Amino acid sequence: MPRCDPKHLLNTLSIVLGNEAAKQELKWMQQAIHPKSVTLQDMVARRVRGEPLQYILGTQPFGPLTLFTRPPVLIPRPETEHWSLTLADRLRPSPQKPISLLDLCTGSACIPLLLCHLSPPGSINACGVDISQDAISLARDNAAHCRIPLPEESSTPSTAESPLRNTFLPLLADIRSPDFLNSASLRRRLPFDVITSNPPYIPRADYDRLSPSVKDYEDIRALLGDPDPEIPSNNGLTFYHDIAKLLPDLLADDGLVAVEVGEGQAADVRWIFEQEGGLVDTEIWTDPWEKERVVLGHKKPQGSSKA
Ligand SMILES: C[S@@+](CC[C@H](N)C(=O)[O-])C[C@H]1O[C@@H](n2cnc3c(N)ncnc32)[C@H](O)[C@@H]1O
């Protein structure tokens, strides 16, 4: 029997994934085959070696969007999809009251692109920042694929032929650098009405225990919450302290912040945002698996006496 026989491939995959998952994944792989570039046999071999399915297929659904996935950029997760959909429902901007949005640690740009896609045309101008060139290239490709233009492309006044559009600008930058706020592209857009982020948050001890299918394929910079080797443990919270310190400069009065957090981190992040970022009216959202997953808060309006 030839080794590329689908039954043989199904058996090979079943040993690693179990019968049901193997059947489903093989179906997706068959649908994703591009005749010249890859064979089903190669796909199965990669999967058996532990490569994430989404890198093999090259795409991942995110709400109504289909986003490109390429190693080592983090594959968008279902919990991020869930809260981004909820946030789109909460924000509801309009062309009469458009908002500016900054997504810190944007990766594939899944969060801002979903918000742009779900909001009326001309209601969001988004910007996504990442330290990784791979992430910024993928974010740019995803924006083009989702038909969300760069702001330059839509800067001409809208006419019947060129209607209002939501826009997305990917920016390569290190949000932890002391120069971050000096970037000209960022400065001219300050302050933002909404800041979103799914920053790296995995504590080092947990990172060491991650499965090889995550650690061997996804960028360590996308996962590790305490990246400074000289500070081995900050419970994965380093980025939240950094983001809180940036808020006075980045966020407009009464602006909204929404960040994803790891398991058991919500109360600490709420405290960091209130004490170090000066946020008020903070909230915690749970994910569909009953885990506290998102911390939200508002910047106190100037002159307000809110504690
Ligand atoms: C957990 S991933 C999130 C990606 C995407 N937002 C998502 O939800 O799928 C974190 C991202 O932060 C980026 N990152 C890590 N350190 C950074 C830094 N100092 N400045 C900007 N981005 C950073 C990584 O490259 C990675 O893309």
The ligand as an SDF file (V2000), in Angstrom:
LIG
                    3D

 27 29  0  0  0  0  0  0  0  0999 V2000
    0.7460   36.7410   23.3720 C   0  0  0  0  0  0  0  0  0  0  0  0
    1.3180   37.3660   21.8140 S   0  0  0  0  0  0  0  0  0  0  0  0
   -0.1960   38.1300   21.2780 C   0  0  0  0  0  0  0  0  0  0  0  0
   -0.3400   38.2490   19.8050 C   0  0  0  0  0  0  0  0  0  0  0  0
   -1.7590   38.6800   19.3710 C   0  0  0  0  0  0  0  0  0  0  0  0
   -2.1300   39.9430   19.9670 N   0  0  0  0  0  0  0  0  0  0  0  0
   -2.7790   37.6200   19.7500 C   0  0  0  0  0  0  0  0  0  0  0  0
   -3.5940   37.8590   20.6450 O   0  0  0  0  0  0  0  0  0  0  0  0
   -2.7540   36.5310   19.1560 O   0  0  0  0  0  0  0  0  0  0  0  0
    2.3360   38.7030   22.3520 C   0  0  0  0  0  0  0  0  0  0  0  0
    3.0300   39.5170   21.2390 C   0  0  0  0  0  0  0  0  0  0  0  0
    3.8490   40.4930   21.9110 O   0  0  0  0  0  0  0  0  0  0  0  0
    4.9860   40.7570   21.1110 C   0  0  0  0  0  0  0  0  0  0  0  0
    5.9910   41.4090   21.9800 N   0  0  0  0  0  0  0  0  0  0  0  0
    6.8070   40.8170   22.8900 C   0  0  0  0  0  0  0  0  0  0  0  0
    7.5940   41.7400   23.4790 N   0  0  0  0  0  0  0  0  0  0  0  0
    7.2530   42.9370   22.9480 C   0  0  0  0  0  0  0  0  0  0  0  0
    7.7160   44.2670   23.1420 C   0  0  0  0  0  0  0  0  0  0  0  0
    8.6790   44.5460   24.0580 N   0  0  0  0  0  0  0  0  0  0  0  0
    7.1700   45.2540   22.3980 N   0  0  0  0  0  0  0  0  0  0  0  0
    6.1960   44.9920   21.4870 C   0  0  0  0  0  0  0  0  0  0  0  0
    5.7260   43.7450   21.2470 N   0  0  0  0  0  0  0  0  0  0  0  0
    6.2350   42.7310   21.9730 C   0  0  0  0  0  0  0  0  0  0  0  0
    5.3630   39.3960   20.5820 C   0  0  0  0  0  0  0  0  0  0  0  0
    6.1780   39.5070   19.4460 O   0  0  0  0  0  0  0  0  0  0  0  0
    3.9760   38.7800   20.3130 C   0  0  0  0  0  0  0  0  0  0  0  0
    3.5980   38.9780   18.9850 O   0  0  0  0  0  0  0  0  0  0  0  0
  1  2  1  0
  2  3  1  0
  2 10  1  0
  3  4  1  0
  4  5  1  0
  5  6  1  0
  5  7  1  0
  7  8  2  0
  7  9  1  0
 10 11  1  0
 11 12  1  0
 11 26  1  0
 12 13  1  0
 13 14  1  0
 13 24  1  0
 14 15  1  0
 14 23  1  0
 15 16  2  0
 16 17  1  0
 17 18  1  0
 17 23  2  0
 18 19  1  0
 18 20  2  0
 20 21  1  0
 21 22  2  0
 22 23  1  0
 24 25  1  0
 24 26  1  0
 26 27  1  0
M  CHG  2   2   1   9  -1
M  END
$$$$
